């Protein structure tokens, strides 16, 4: 069984036992998160498509880790003006382990 859920403005295909990385959520490590924006549920020969969401469906996940991604460097440069600006950015994320799909 699998589902397509929306979290943080992005869509993810999830199945029980998988681990996904989403945009930072406010929950602490070890807490349970319910993702109720389920767009599709499939498994075997059955497929349920929401319009736009599947009614009464939810995905239960557990927060495994809160962290920051790899650093990316941003460099602004204007030729002949001696203007140079360099800074880095690390995007925060939350890693979730999918426990159950209900619906």
Secondary structure, DSSP 4 states (H G I P E B T S, - for coil): -EEEEEETTEEEEEETT-EEEEE--SPPTT-EEEE--EEEEEETTEEEE-SSS-TT-EEEEEEEEEEE---EEEEEEETTTTEEEEEEE--EEEEEEEEEEE-
